[in-house]
C-alpha cells in the first residue's frame, strides 16, 4: 500500500489530494467517488487518527490523506469485510495473490532480433526527465542522496553501478540530469530488462495500453552492405549520407594500462 500511495501521489507532497483520490478511484473502479462519500471516509479516518487527515499546502482549506491515512483506510476496508475493495486496488497495480508484482508486468515481452539493440524511446526519455524534475526538490539541477532515496522508494534500491565513476555530477558530487539520462541510456543498451523493471517500479504509464515496452525502441539490425566489386558501403544503422540512426553506440576503447582511457571518457562526457 505504501508503494501504491507513492505512485498515486503525483506531485510528491506526501498527501493524497482529493483530485489524486478521485484518479485512484477511477483507475481501480471505473466510476467516480461522490464528494459526500469522500468526506465521510475522511471523517471516519479522522476519528481514529486525526493526524492522518492533513491540509493541502497549496489550498489549506482542503484536506487529503497522509500515507498513514491511506494505509489506515485500506485496513478499515479489510476489517469491515470489504476484502474485494482492497484486492481490486492491489490487482490494478499488478500485484499477485502473494503480494508480489506480476512477472509479466515487470518483464513484458520485447523482441530484440540479432544485430539489433534497445534504446529509450522519446516517451521513455520524457518519463525519466519528468521523474528527475519531480524529485529535484531544491531545483539545483542535481539529485542529492536524500532526493535519490525518495525517488527509489518504490523499488528494490538503486540499480547496480548506478553511480559509477564516469557518471556526470555537479561540484558536490550529485548526479545531474545529463548523468541521470546517460545512465538510463547505457542501462537500456546493456541490459534493457533492468530498465523495464525500474519503469514498472517507478510507475511508468503510456496511456495507450502498451505498458512499459512503449518506453523503449528496438533499433534496426546492423548489416554490412557491399557495393560493386564487394567493396564495403556501410554498416547498418546508417541511412543515406552515412547518418547513424542509433542514439547509443557500443564502443571499445583500446590502450595500455594507465594510458588515460577512463580520463578520456570522462572528458568526452
Beta strands, then each sheet from edge to edge (+ up, - down):
strand 1: 53-56
strand 2: 59-65
strand 3: 118-120
strand 4: 142-143
strand 5: 175-176
strand 6: 216-218
strand 7: 224-226
strand 8: 232-235
sheet 1: 1+ 2-
sheet 2: 3+ 6-
sheet 3: 4+ 5-
sheet 4: 7+ 8-
end
